[in-house]
Amino acid sequence: MSWDELEAIGETTDSRAVEQKRDDLSRLVLRVFGNEDGQQLLAWMRDMYVDVPIAVPGTDPSHAFFAEGQRNVIRDIEARINQARKL
């Protein structure tokens, strides 16, 4: 569940509006990352932020938490692309 979805709780009693916002955002992410340029950018982001060691011996543990946050952003983008493809 995203922050937008959490903030939308209580705004309306119609869950269809919340679902529509989520679906619209997923479609937007697919449009941005669905073409060749977007795929290249997403591949670069994955190489930079996901396919790297999360913790390096001798570094402050907070770096691992920061790196995991970066990974989660990329994973969220990929999840939204997959969700939009199923709509």
PyMOL Python script that loads the backbone (N, CA, C, O; Angstrom):
from pymol import cmd

cmd.read_pdbstr("""\
ATOM      1  N   MET A   1       0.847  -1.168   0.000  1.00  0.00           N
ATOM      2  CA  MET A   1       0.000   0.000   0.000  1.00  0.00           C
ATOM      3  C   MET A   1       0.897   1.236   0.000  1.00  0.00           C
ATOM      4  O   MET A   1       1.858   1.323   0.765  1.00  0.00           O
ATOM      5  N   SER A   2       0.569   2.181  -0.863  1.00  0.00           N
ATOM      6  CA  SER A   2       1.377   3.389  -0.998  1.00  0.00           C
ATOM      7  C   SER A   2       0.884   4.477  -0.041  1.00  0.00           C
ATOM      8  O   SER A   2      -0.162   4.341   0.594  1.00  0.00           O
ATOM      9  N   TRP A   3       1.672   5.567   0.047  1.00  0.00           N
ATOM     10  CA  TRP A   3       1.257   6.698   0.882  1.00  0.00           C
ATOM     11  C   TRP A   3      -0.027   7.305   0.346  1.00  0.00           C
ATOM     12  O   TRP A   3      -0.908   7.686   1.117  1.00  0.00           O
ATOM     13  N   ASP A   4      -0.138   7.395  -0.985  1.00  0.00           N
ATOM     14  CA  ASP A   4      -1.359   7.950  -1.572  1.00  0.00           C
ATOM     15  C   ASP A   4      -2.583   7.141  -1.154  1.00  0.00           C
ATOM     16  O   ASP A   4      -3.632   7.702  -0.839  1.00  0.00           O
ATOM     17  N   GLU A   5      -2.436   5.828  -1.155  1.00  0.00           N
ATOM     18  CA  GLU A   5      -3.547   4.976  -0.757  1.00  0.00           C
ATOM     19  C   GLU A   5      -3.857   5.140   0.727  1.00  0.00           C
ATOM     20  O   GLU A   5      -5.023   5.155   1.122  1.00  0.00           O
ATOM     21  N   LEU A   6      -2.811   5.262   1.551  1.00  0.00           N
ATOM     22  CA  LEU A   6      -3.029   5.476   2.982  1.00  0.00           C
ATOM     23  C   LEU A   6      -3.710   6.816   3.246  1.00  0.00           C
ATOM     24  O   LEU A   6      -4.615   6.912   4.074  1.00  0.00           O
ATOM     25  N   GLU A   7      -3.260   7.854   2.525  1.00  0.00           N
ATOM     26  CA  GLU A   7      -3.857   9.169   2.715  1.00  0.00           C
ATOM     27  C   GLU A   7      -5.290   9.208   2.208  1.00  0.00           C
ATOM     28  O   GLU A   7      -6.095  10.007   2.685  1.00  0.00           O
ATOM     29  N   ALA A   8      -5.612   8.357   1.251  1.00  0.00           N
ATOM     30  CA  ALA A   8      -6.961   8.331   0.694  1.00  0.00           C
ATOM     31  C   ALA A   8      -7.957   7.655   1.627  1.00  0.00           C
ATOM     32  O   ALA A   8      -9.166   7.793   1.442  1.00  0.00           O
ATOM     33  N   ILE A   9      -7.471   6.935   2.616  1.00  0.00           N
ATOM     34  CA  ILE A   9      -8.364   6.272   3.557  1.00  0.00           C
ATOM     35  C   ILE A   9      -9.171   7.330   4.293  1.00  0.00           C
ATOM     36  O   ILE A   9      -8.614   8.265   4.869  1.00  0.00           O
ATOM     37  N   GLY A  10     -10.438   7.177   4.267  1.00  0.00           N
ATOM     38  CA  GLY A  10     -11.314   8.116   4.942  1.00  0.00           C
ATOM     39  C   GLY A  10     -11.771   9.265   4.061  1.00  0.00           C
ATOM     40  O   GLY A  10     -12.711   9.972   4.427  1.00  0.00           O
ATOM     41  N   GLU A  11     -11.143   9.476   2.920  1.00  0.00           N
ATOM     42  CA  GLU A  11     -11.566  10.563   2.040  1.00  0.00           C
ATOM     43  C   GLU A  11     -12.882  10.229   1.347  1.00  0.00           C
ATOM     44  O   GLU A  11     -13.707  11.108   1.101  1.00  0.00           O
ATOM     45  N   THR A  12     -13.061   8.982   1.045  1.00  0.00           N
ATOM     46  CA  THR A  12     -14.273   8.573   0.372  1.00  0.00           C
ATOM     47  C   THR A  12     -14.673   7.192   0.869  1.00  0.00           C
ATOM     48  O   THR A  12     -13.829   6.388   1.265  1.00  0.00           O
ATOM     49  N   THR A  13     -15.941   6.941   0.842  1.00  0.00           N
ATOM     50  CA  THR A  13     -16.398   5.610   1.225  1.00  0.00           C
ATOM     51  C   THR A  13     -16.426   4.680   0.021  1.00  0.00           C
ATOM     52  O   THR A  13     -16.662   3.480   0.161  1.00  0.00           O
ATOM     53  N   ASP A  14     -16.186   5.229  -1.147  1.00  0.00           N
ATOM     54  CA  ASP A  14     -16.189   4.438  -2.378  1.00  0.00           C
ATOM     55  C   ASP A  14     -14.786   3.931  -2.659  1.00  0.00           C
ATOM     56  O   ASP A  14     -13.920   4.696  -3.085  1.00  0.00           O
ATOM     57  N   SER A  15     -14.557   2.650  -2.425  1.00  0.00           N
ATOM     58  CA  SER A  15     -13.222   2.082  -2.639  1.00  0.00           C
ATOM     59  C   SER A  15     -12.848   2.066  -4.113  1.00  0.00           C
ATOM     60  O   SER A  15     -11.669   1.944  -4.447  1.00  0.00           O
ATOM     61  N   ARG A  16     -13.831   2.187  -5.000  1.00  0.00           N
ATOM     62  CA  ARG A  16     -13.528   2.210  -6.433  1.00  0.00           C
ATOM     63  C   ARG A  16     -12.683   3.427  -6.800  1.00  0.00           C
ATOM     64  O   ARG A  16     -11.845   3.346  -7.698  1.00  0.00           O
ATOM     65  N   ALA A  17     -12.890   4.540  -6.123  1.00  0.00           N
ATOM     66  CA  ALA A  17     -12.106   5.745  -6.408  1.00  0.00           C
ATOM     67  C   ALA A  17     -10.638   5.529  -6.044  1.00  0.00           C
ATOM     68  O   ALA A  17      -9.743   5.946  -6.779  1.00  0.00           O
ATOM     69  N   VAL A  18     -10.397   4.880  -4.913  1.00  0.00           N
ATOM     70  CA  VAL A  18      -9.022   4.598  -4.496  1.00  0.00           C
ATOM     71  C   VAL A  18      -8.379   3.616  -5.469  1.00  0.00           C
ATOM     72  O   VAL A  18      -7.230   3.794  -5.875  1.00  0.00           O
ATOM     73  N   GLU A  19      -9.120   2.591  -5.837  1.00  0.00           N
ATOM     74  CA  GLU A  19      -8.597   1.608  -6.797  1.00  0.00           C
ATOM     75  C   GLU A  19      -8.316   2.261  -8.146  1.00  0.00           C
ATOM     76  O   GLU A  19      -7.328   1.935  -8.804  1.00  0.00           O
ATOM     77  N   GLN A  20      -9.188   3.187  -8.559  1.00  0.00           N
ATOM     78  CA  GLN A  20      -8.988   3.872  -9.833  1.00  0.00           C
ATOM     79  C   GLN A  20      -7.714   4.712  -9.802  1.00  0.00           C
ATOM     80  O   GLN A  20      -6.964   4.735 -10.777  1.00  0.00           O
ATOM     81  N   LYS A  21      -7.464   5.403  -8.686  1.00  0.00           N
ATOM     82  CA  LYS A  21      -6.236   6.192  -8.569  1.00  0.00           C
ATOM     83  C   LYS A  21      -5.005   5.292  -8.648  1.00  0.00           C
ATOM     84  O   LYS A  21      -4.019   5.634  -9.301  1.00  0.00           O
ATOM     85  N   ARG A  22      -5.066   4.135  -7.977  1.00  0.00           N
ATOM     86  CA  ARG A  22      -3.953   3.191  -8.005  1.00  0.00           C
ATOM     87  C   ARG A  22      -3.736   2.664  -9.426  1.00  0.00           C
ATOM     88  O   ARG A  22      -2.603   2.581  -9.900  1.00  0.00           O
ATOM     89  N   ASP A  23      -4.829   2.312 -10.096  1.00  0.00           N
ATOM     90  CA  ASP A  23      -4.718   1.807 -11.463  1.00  0.00           C
ATOM     91  C   ASP A  23      -4.191   2.874 -12.410  1.00  0.00           C
ATOM     92  O   ASP A  23      -3.376   2.587 -13.286  1.00  0.00           O
ATOM     93  N   ASP A  24      -4.661   4.116 -12.231  1.00  0.00           N
ATOM     94  CA  ASP A  24      -4.179   5.217 -13.084  1.00  0.00           C
ATOM     95  C   ASP A  24      -2.682   5.441 -12.901  1.00  0.00           C
ATOM     96  O   ASP A  24      -1.958   5.664 -13.871  1.00  0.00           O
ATOM     97  N   LEU A  25      -2.222   5.381 -11.650  1.00  0.00           N
ATOM     98  CA  LEU A  25      -0.795   5.551 -11.394  1.00  0.00           C
ATOM     99  C   LEU A  25       0.007   4.413 -12.017  1.00  0.00           C
ATOM    100  O   LEU A  25       1.074   4.645 -12.584  1.00  0.00           O
ATOM    101  N   SER A  26      -0.494   3.198 -11.916  1.00  0.00           N
ATOM    102  CA  SER A  26       0.201   2.060 -12.524  1.00  0.00           C
ATOM    103  C   SER A  26       0.287   2.220 -14.037  1.00  0.00           C
ATOM    104  O   SER A  26       1.323   1.930 -14.636  1.00  0.00           O
ATOM    105  N   ARG A  27      -0.791   2.680 -14.652  1.00  0.00           N
ATOM    106  CA  ARG A  27      -0.774   2.909 -16.101  1.00  0.00           C
ATOM    107  C   ARG A  27       0.233   4.004 -16.475  1.00  0.00           C
ATOM    108  O   ARG A  27       0.930   3.898 -17.483  1.00  0.00           O
ATOM    109  N   LEU A  28       0.299   5.042 -15.658  1.00  0.00           N
ATOM    110  CA  LEU A  28       1.270   6.119 -15.898  1.00  0.00           C
ATOM    111  C   LEU A  28       2.694   5.581 -15.834  1.00  0.00           C
ATOM    112  O   LEU A  28       3.514   5.888 -16.700  1.00  0.00           O
ATOM    113  N   VAL A  29       2.989   4.787 -14.821  1.00  0.00           N
ATOM    114  CA  VAL A  29       4.329   4.206 -14.683  1.00  0.00           C
ATOM    115  C   VAL A  29       4.642   3.330 -15.891  1.00  0.00           C
ATOM    116  O   VAL A  29       5.766   3.349 -16.391  1.00  0.00           O
ATOM    117  N   LEU A  30       3.667   2.565 -16.365  1.00  0.00           N
ATOM    118  CA  LEU A  30       3.878   1.726 -17.547  1.00  0.00           C
ATOM    119  C   LEU A  30       4.147   2.582 -18.777  1.00  0.00           C
ATOM    120  O   LEU A  30       5.009   2.240 -19.586  1.00  0.00           O
ATOM    121  N   ARG A  31       3.423   3.691 -18.932  1.00  0.00           N
ATOM    122  CA  ARG A  31       3.670   4.570 -20.089  1.00  0.00           C
ATOM    123  C   ARG A  31       5.079   5.160 -20.040  1.00  0.00           C
ATOM    124  O   ARG A  31       5.752   5.258 -21.067  1.00  0.00           O
ATOM    125  N   VAL A  32       5.519   5.551 -18.854  1.00  0.00           N
ATOM    126  CA  VAL A  32       6.840   6.163 -18.722  1.00  0.00           C
ATOM    127  C   VAL A  32       7.955   5.144 -18.953  1.00  0.00           C
ATOM    128  O   VAL A  32       8.927   5.429 -19.652  1.00  0.00           O
ATOM    129  N   PHE A  33       7.811   3.968 -18.370  1.00  0.00           N
ATOM    130  CA  PHE A  33       8.872   2.963 -18.443  1.00  0.00           C
ATOM    131  C   PHE A  33       8.599   1.871 -19.477  1.00  0.00           C
ATOM    132  O   PHE A  33       9.396   0.942 -19.609  1.00  0.00           O
ATOM    133  N   GLY A  34       7.491   1.964 -20.211  1.00  0.00           N
ATOM    134  CA  GLY A  34       7.120   0.906 -21.143  1.00  0.00           C
ATOM    135  C   GLY A  34       7.793   0.982 -22.500  1.00  0.00           C
ATOM    136  O   GLY A  34       7.816  -0.006 -23.233  1.00  0.00           O
ATOM    137  N   ASN A  35       8.339   2.129 -22.844  1.00  0.00           N
ATOM    138  CA  ASN A  35       9.002   2.224 -24.147  1.00  0.00           C
ATOM    139  C   ASN A  35      10.482   1.858 -24.011  1.00  0.00           C
ATOM    140  O   ASN A  35      10.965   1.562 -22.918  1.00  0.00           O
ATOM    141  N   GLU A  36      11.181   1.883 -25.128  1.00  0.00           N
ATOM    142  CA  GLU A  36      12.590   1.463 -25.125  1.00  0.00           C
ATOM    143  C   GLU A  36      13.452   2.335 -24.212  1.00  0.00           C
ATOM    144  O   GLU A  36      14.289   1.820 -23.471  1.00  0.00           O
ATOM    145  N   ASP A  37      13.253   3.637 -24.263  1.00  0.00           N
ATOM    146  CA  ASP A  37      14.032   4.532 -23.403  1.00  0.00           C
ATOM    147  C   ASP A  37      13.739   4.272 -21.919  1.00  0.00           C
ATOM    148  O   ASP A  37      14.653   4.244 -21.095  1.00  0.00           O
ATOM    149  N   GLY A  38      12.476   4.085 -21.596  1.00  0.00           N
ATOM    150  CA  GLY A  38      12.104   3.809 -20.217  1.00  0.00           C
ATOM    151  C   GLY A  38      12.688   2.497 -19.724  1.00  0.00           C
ATOM    152  O   GLY A  38      13.114   2.391 -18.574  1.00  0.00           O
ATOM    153  N   GLN A  39      12.706   1.498 -20.595  1.00  0.00           N
ATOM    154  CA  GLN A  39      13.281   0.211 -20.219  1.00  0.00           C
ATOM    155  C   GLN A  39      14.789   0.332 -19.980  1.00  0.00           C
ATOM    156  O   GLN A  39      15.331  -0.285 -19.063  1.00  0.00           O
ATOM    157  N   GLN A  40      15.456   1.130 -20.812  1.00  0.00           N
ATOM    158  CA  GLN A  40      16.893   1.348 -20.607  1.00  0.00           C
ATOM    159  C   GLN A  40      17.145   2.068 -19.288  1.00  0.00           C
ATOM    160  O   GLN A  40      18.070   1.724 -18.552  1.00  0.00           O
ATOM    161  N   LEU A  41      16.322   3.063 -18.994  1.00  0.00           N
ATOM    162  CA  LEU A  41      16.466   3.790 -17.730  1.00  0.00           C
ATOM    163  C   LEU A  41      16.217   2.870 -16.538  1.00  0.00           C
ATOM    164  O   LEU A  41      16.962   2.904 -15.559  1.00  0.00           O
ATOM    165  N   LEU A  42      15.175   2.051 -16.619  1.00  0.00           N
ATOM    166  CA  LEU A  42      14.871   1.131 -15.534  1.00  0.00           C
ATOM    167  C   LEU A  42      15.987   0.101 -15.355  1.00  0.00           C
ATOM    168  O   LEU A  42      16.321  -0.264 -14.228  1.00  0.00           O
ATOM    169  N   ALA A  43      16.556  -0.360 -16.453  1.00  0.00           N
ATOM    170  CA  ALA A  43      17.679  -1.306 -16.366  1.00  0.00           C
ATOM    171  C   ALA A  43      18.871  -0.645 -15.679  1.00  0.00           C
ATOM    172  O   ALA A  43      19.537  -1.267 -14.852  1.00  0.00           O
ATOM    173  N   TRP A  44      19.136   0.604 -16.017  1.00  0.00           N
ATOM    174  CA  TRP A  44      20.248   1.334 -15.372  1.00  0.00           C
ATOM    175  C   TRP A  44      19.965   1.500 -13.878  1.00  0.00           C
ATOM    176  O   TRP A  44      20.852   1.302 -13.049  1.00  0.00           O
ATOM    177  N   MET A  45      18.733   1.863 -13.541  1.00  0.00           N
ATOM    178  CA  MET A  45      18.369   2.036 -12.137  1.00  0.00           C
ATOM    179  C   MET A  45      18.523   0.721 -11.375  1.00  0.00           C
ATOM    180  O   MET A  45      18.992   0.712 -10.237  1.00  0.00           O
ATOM    181  N   ARG A  46      18.134  -0.378 -11.995  1.00  0.00           N
ATOM    182  CA  ARG A  46      18.291  -1.695 -11.358  1.00  0.00           C
ATOM    183  C   ARG A  46      19.773  -2.006 -11.141  1.00  0.00           C
ATOM    184  O   ARG A  46      20.154  -2.499 -10.080  1.00  0.00           O
ATOM    185  N   ASP A  47      20.607  -1.719 -12.143  1.00  0.00           N
ATOM    186  CA  ASP A  47      22.048  -1.955 -12.007  1.00  0.00           C
ATOM    187  C   ASP A  47      22.662  -1.101 -10.900  1.00  0.00           C
ATOM    188  O   ASP A  47      23.544  -1.560 -10.174  1.00  0.00           O
ATOM    189  N   MET A  48      22.198   0.135 -10.773  1.00  0.00           N
ATOM    190  CA  MET A  48      22.767   1.065  -9.801  1.00  0.00           C
ATOM    191  C   MET A  48      22.288   0.833  -8.374  1.00  0.00           C
ATOM    192  O   MET A  48      23.042   1.027  -7.421  1.00  0.00           O
ATOM    193  N   TYR A  49      21.028   0.417  -8.229  1.00  0.00           N
ATOM    194  CA  TYR A  49      20.427   0.409  -6.900  1.00  0.00           C
ATOM    195  C   TYR A  49      19.978  -0.953  -6.385  1.00  0.00           C
ATOM    196  O   TYR A  49      19.801  -1.124  -5.179  1.00  0.00           O
ATOM    197  N   VAL A  50      19.789  -1.925  -7.274  1.00  0.00           N
ATOM    198  CA  VAL A  50      19.290  -3.229  -6.830  1.00  0.00           C
ATOM    199  C   VAL A  50      20.378  -4.288  -6.901  1.00  0.00           C
ATOM    200  O   VAL A  50      20.573  -5.051  -5.955  1.00  0.00           O
ATOM    201  N   ASP A  51      21.071  -4.332  -8.001  1.00  0.00           N
ATOM    202  CA  ASP A  51      22.061  -5.389  -8.228  1.00  0.00           C
ATOM    203  C   ASP A  51      23.434  -5.029  -7.675  1.00  0.00           C
ATOM    204  O   ASP A  51      24.455  -5.231  -8.333  1.00  0.00           O
ATOM    205  N   VAL A  52      23.444  -4.500  -6.472  1.00  0.00           N
ATOM    206  CA  VAL A  52      24.688  -4.134  -5.787  1.00  0.00           C
ATOM    207  C   VAL A  52      24.625  -4.660  -4.359  1.00  0.00           C
ATOM    208  O   VAL A  52      23.537  -4.914  -3.842  1.00  0.00           O
ATOM    209  N   PRO A  53      25.767  -4.825  -3.723  1.00  0.00           N
ATOM    210  CA  PRO A  53      25.747  -5.279  -2.320  1.00  0.00           C
ATOM    211  C   PRO A  53      24.994  -4.275  -1.453  1.00  0.00           C
ATOM    212  O   PRO A  53      25.147  -3.062  -1.603  1.00  0.00           O
ATOM    213  N   ILE A  54      24.194  -4.793  -0.564  1.00  0.00           N
ATOM    214  CA  ILE A  54      23.406  -3.908   0.297  1.00  0.00           C
ATOM    215  C   ILE A  54      24.224  -3.403   1.479  1.00  0.00           C
ATOM    216  O   ILE A  54      23.994  -2.298   1.969  1.00  0.00           O
ATOM    217  N   ALA A  55      25.164  -4.199   1.930  1.00  0.00           N
ATOM    218  CA  ALA A  55      25.997  -3.804   3.065  1.00  0.00           C
ATOM    219  C   ALA A  55      27.446  -4.155   2.750  1.00  0.00           C
ATOM    220  O   ALA A  55      27.743  -5.232   2.234  1.00  0.00           O
ATOM    221  N   VAL A  56      28.316  -3.247   3.065  1.00  0.00           N
ATOM    222  CA  VAL A  56      29.751  -3.446   2.845  1.00  0.00           C
ATOM    223  C   VAL A  56      30.420  -3.474   4.210  1.00  0.00           C
ATOM    224  O   VAL A  56      30.198  -2.579   5.026  1.00  0.00           O
ATOM    225  N   PRO A  57      31.232  -4.482   4.466  1.00  0.00           N
ATOM    226  CA  PRO A  57      31.898  -4.545   5.770  1.00  0.00           C
ATOM    227  C   PRO A  57      32.661  -3.256   6.075  1.00  0.00           C
ATOM    228  O   PRO A  57      33.345  -2.702   5.215  1.00  0.00           O
ATOM    229  N   GLY A  58      32.531  -2.805   7.294  1.00  0.00           N
ATOM    230  CA  GLY A  58      33.247  -1.610   7.725  1.00  0.00           C
ATOM    231  C   GLY A  58      32.482  -0.312   7.545  1.00  0.00           C
ATOM    232  O   GLY A  58      32.936   0.737   8.004  1.00  0.00           O
ATOM    233  N   THR A  59      31.327  -0.358   6.883  1.00  0.00           N
ATOM    234  CA  THR A  59      30.545   0.871   6.728  1.00  0.00           C
ATOM    235  C   THR A  59      29.483   0.953   7.811  1.00  0.00           C
ATOM    236  O   THR A  59      29.140  -0.040   8.452  1.00  0.00           O
ATOM    237  N   ASP A  60      28.985   2.134   7.994  1.00  0.00           N
ATOM    238  CA  ASP A  60      27.935   2.369   8.975  1.00  0.00           C
ATOM    239  C   ASP A  60      26.686   1.570   8.588  1.00  0.00           C
ATOM    240  O   ASP A  60      26.319   1.552   7.413  1.00  0.00           O
ATOM    241  N   PRO A  61      26.029   0.912   9.541  1.00  0.00           N
ATOM    242  CA  PRO A  61      24.824   0.125   9.225  1.00  0.00           C
ATOM    243  C   PRO A  61      23.707   0.943   8.591  1.00  0.00           C
ATOM    244  O   PRO A  61      22.863   0.391   7.885  1.00  0.00           O
ATOM    245  N   SER A  62      23.689   2.244   8.831  1.00  0.00           N
ATOM    246  CA  SER A  62      22.630   3.066   8.238  1.00  0.00           C
ATOM    247  C   SER A  62      22.693   3.063   6.716  1.00  0.00           C
ATOM    248  O   SER A  62      21.679   3.283   6.054  1.00  0.00           O
ATOM    249  N   HIS A  63      23.874   2.814   6.157  1.00  0.00           N
ATOM    250  CA  HIS A  63      23.993   2.734   4.700  1.00  0.00           C
ATOM    251  C   HIS A  63      23.167   1.576   4.146  1.00  0.00           C
ATOM    252  O   HIS A  63      22.608   1.688   3.055  1.00  0.00           O
ATOM    253  N   ALA A  64      23.083   0.474   4.875  1.00  0.00           N
ATOM    254  CA  ALA A  64      22.286  -0.674   4.438  1.00  0.00           C
ATOM    255  C   ALA A  64      20.800  -0.310   4.413  1.00  0.00           C
ATOM    256  O   ALA A  64      20.080  -0.707   3.497  1.00  0.00           O
ATOM    257  N   PHE A  65      20.345   0.436   5.408  1.00  0.00           N
ATOM    258  CA  PHE A  65      18.943   0.851   5.422  1.00  0.00           C
ATOM    259  C   PHE A  65      18.647   1.783   4.253  1.00  0.00           C
ATOM    260  O   PHE A  65      17.600   1.670   3.616  1.00  0.00           O
ATOM    261  N   PHE A  66      19.556   2.692   3.974  1.00  0.00           N
ATOM    262  CA  PHE A  66      19.392   3.614   2.851  1.00  0.00           C
ATOM    263  C   PHE A  66      19.349   2.842   1.544  1.00  0.00           C
ATOM    264  O   PHE A  66      18.491   3.098   0.698  1.00  0.00           O
ATOM    265  N   ALA A  67      20.275   1.891   1.370  1.00  0.00           N
ATOM    266  CA  ALA A  67      20.324   1.091   0.144  1.00  0.00           C
ATOM    267  C   ALA A  67      19.049   0.280  -0.033  1.00  0.00           C
ATOM    268  O   ALA A  67      18.554   0.133  -1.151  1.00  0.00           O
ATOM    269  N   GLU A  68      18.519  -0.244   1.058  1.00  0.00           N
ATOM    270  CA  GLU A  68      17.271  -1.012   0.967  1.00  0.00           C
ATOM    271  C   GLU A  68      16.114  -0.115   0.547  1.00  0.00           C
ATOM    272  O   GLU A  68      15.224  -0.556  -0.181  1.00  0.00           O
ATOM    273  N   GLY A  69      16.115   1.123   0.992  1.00  0.00           N
ATOM    274  CA  GLY A  69      15.093   2.077   0.559  1.00  0.00           C
ATOM    275  C   GLY A  69      15.172   2.336  -0.935  1.00  0.00           C
ATOM    276  O   GLY A  69      14.144   2.418  -1.607  1.00  0.00           O
ATOM    277  N   GLN A  70      16.387   2.466  -1.459  1.00  0.00           N
ATOM    278  CA  GLN A  70      16.556   2.650  -2.898  1.00  0.00           C
ATOM    279  C   GLN A  70      16.022   1.439  -3.659  1.00  0.00           C
ATOM    280  O   GLN A  70      15.348   1.588  -4.678  1.00  0.00           O
ATOM    281  N   ARG A  71      16.320   0.263  -3.169  1.00  0.00           N
ATOM    282  CA  ARG A  71      15.831  -0.961  -3.816  1.00  0.00           C
ATOM    283  C   ARG A  71      14.310  -1.003  -3.835  1.00  0.00           C
ATOM    284  O   ARG A  71      13.702  -1.415  -4.824  1.00  0.00           O
ATOM    285  N   ASN A  72      13.702  -0.575  -2.739  1.00  0.00           N
ATOM    286  CA  ASN A  72      12.245  -0.618  -2.667  1.00  0.00           C
ATOM    287  C   ASN A  72      11.585   0.299  -3.686  1.00  0.00           C
ATOM    288  O   ASN A  72      10.510  -0.021  -4.193  1.00  0.00           O
ATOM    289  N   VAL A  73      12.205   1.426  -3.995  1.00  0.00           N
ATOM    290  CA  VAL A  73      11.650   2.326  -5.003  1.00  0.00           C
ATOM    291  C   VAL A  73      11.627   1.620  -6.359  1.00  0.00           C
ATOM    292  O   VAL A  73      10.619   1.662  -7.064  1.00  0.00           O
ATOM    293  N   ILE A  74      12.725   0.978  -6.722  1.00  0.00           N
ATOM    294  CA  ILE A  74      12.801   0.285  -8.004  1.00  0.00           C
ATOM    295  C   ILE A  74      11.804  -0.871  -8.027  1.00  0.00           C
ATOM    296  O   ILE A  74      11.128  -1.085  -9.034  1.00  0.00           O
ATOM    297  N   ARG A  75      11.710  -1.601  -6.948  1.00  0.00           N
ATOM    298  CA  ARG A  75      10.759  -2.715  -6.882  1.00  0.00           C
ATOM    299  C   ARG A  75       9.319  -2.222  -6.990  1.00  0.00           C
ATOM    300  O   ARG A  75       8.482  -2.896  -7.592  1.00  0.00           O
ATOM    301  N   ASP A  76       9.018  -1.063  -6.418  1.00  0.00           N
ATOM    302  CA  ASP A  76       7.678  -0.503  -6.516  1.00  0.00           C
ATOM    303  C   ASP A  76       7.363  -0.139  -7.968  1.00  0.00           C
ATOM    304  O   ASP A  76       6.263  -0.408  -8.451  1.00  0.00           O
ATOM    305  N   ILE A  77       8.314   0.463  -8.655  1.00  0.00           N
ATOM    306  CA  ILE A  77       8.124   0.794 -10.074  1.00  0.00           C
ATOM    307  C   ILE A  77       7.849  -0.480 -10.872  1.00  0.00           C
ATOM    308  O   ILE A  77       6.923  -0.521 -11.681  1.00  0.00           O
ATOM    309  N   GLU A  78       8.648  -1.507 -10.643  1.00  0.00           N
ATOM    310  CA  GLU A  78       8.469  -2.764 -11.376  1.00  0.00           C
ATOM    311  C   GLU A  78       7.127  -3.418 -11.044  1.00  0.00           C
ATOM    312  O   GLU A  78       6.480  -3.981 -11.928  1.00  0.00           O
ATOM    313  N   ALA A  79       6.710  -3.350  -9.799  1.00  0.00           N
ATOM    314  CA  ALA A  79       5.425  -3.922  -9.412  1.00  0.00           C
ATOM    315  C   ALA A  79       4.269  -3.182 -10.079  1.00  0.00           C
ATOM    316  O   ALA A  79       3.293  -3.799 -10.508  1.00  0.00           O
ATOM    317  N   ARG A  80       4.383  -1.866 -10.163  1.00  0.00           N
ATOM    318  CA  ARG A  80       3.328  -1.082 -10.804  1.00  0.00           C
ATOM    319  C   ARG A  80       3.273  -1.358 -12.305  1.00  0.00           C
ATOM    320  O   ARG A  80       2.192  -1.383 -12.893  1.00  0.00           O
ATOM    321  N   ILE A  81       4.437  -1.564 -12.926  1.00  0.00           N
ATOM    322  CA  ILE A  81       4.447  -1.922 -14.356  1.00  0.00           C
ATOM    323  C   ILE A  81       3.732  -3.257 -14.549  1.00  0.00           C
ATOM    324  O   ILE A  81       2.898  -3.393 -15.444  1.00  0.00           O
ATOM    325  N   ASN A  82       4.052  -4.229 -13.722  1.00  0.00           N
ATOM    326  CA  ASN A  82       3.412  -5.539 -13.836  1.00  0.00           C
ATOM    327  C   ASN A  82       1.912  -5.455 -13.578  1.00  0.00           C
ATOM    328  O   ASN A  82       1.127  -6.125 -14.248  1.00  0.00           O
ATOM    329  N   GLN A  83       1.515  -4.635 -12.610  1.00  0.00           N
ATOM    330  CA  GLN A  83       0.105  -4.480 -12.314  1.00  0.00           C
ATOM    331  C   GLN A  83      -0.628  -3.855 -13.512  1.00  0.00           C
ATOM    332  O   GLN A  83      -1.716  -4.299 -13.878  1.00  0.00           O
ATOM    333  N   ALA A  84      -0.026  -2.828 -14.116  1.00  0.00           N
ATOM    334  CA  ALA A  84      -0.660  -2.159 -15.251  1.00  0.00           C
ATOM    335  C   ALA A  84      -0.796  -3.098 -16.443  1.00  0.00           C
ATOM    336  O   ALA A  84      -1.773  -3.005 -17.186  1.00  0.00           O
ATOM    337  N   ARG A  85       0.141  -3.979 -16.635  1.00  0.00           N
ATOM    338  CA  ARG A  85       0.063  -4.932 -17.743  1.00  0.00           C
ATOM    339  C   ARG A  85      -1.080  -5.922 -17.568  1.00  0.00           C
ATOM    340  O   ARG A  85      -1.550  -6.505 -18.545  1.00  0.00           O
ATOM    341  N   LYS A  86      -1.531  -6.119 -16.329  1.00  0.00           N
ATOM    342  CA  LYS A  86      -2.629  -7.050 -16.053  1.00  0.00           C
ATOM    343  C   LYS A  86      -3.997  -6.365 -16.141  1.00  0.00           C
ATOM    344  O   LYS A  86      -5.027  -7.039 -16.142  1.00  0.00           O
ATOM    345  N   LEU A  87      -4.012  -5.029 -16.213  1.00  0.00           N
ATOM    346  CA  LEU A  87      -5.299  -4.306 -16.248  1.00  0.00           C
ATOM    347  C   LEU A  87      -5.959  -4.432 -17.597  1.00  0.00           C
ATOM    348  O   LEU A  87      -7.044  -3.889 -17.807  1.00  0.00           O
TER     349      LEU A  87
END
""", "prot")
cmd.dss("prot")
cmd.show_as("cartoon", "prot")
cmd.util.cbc("prot")
cmd.orient("prot")
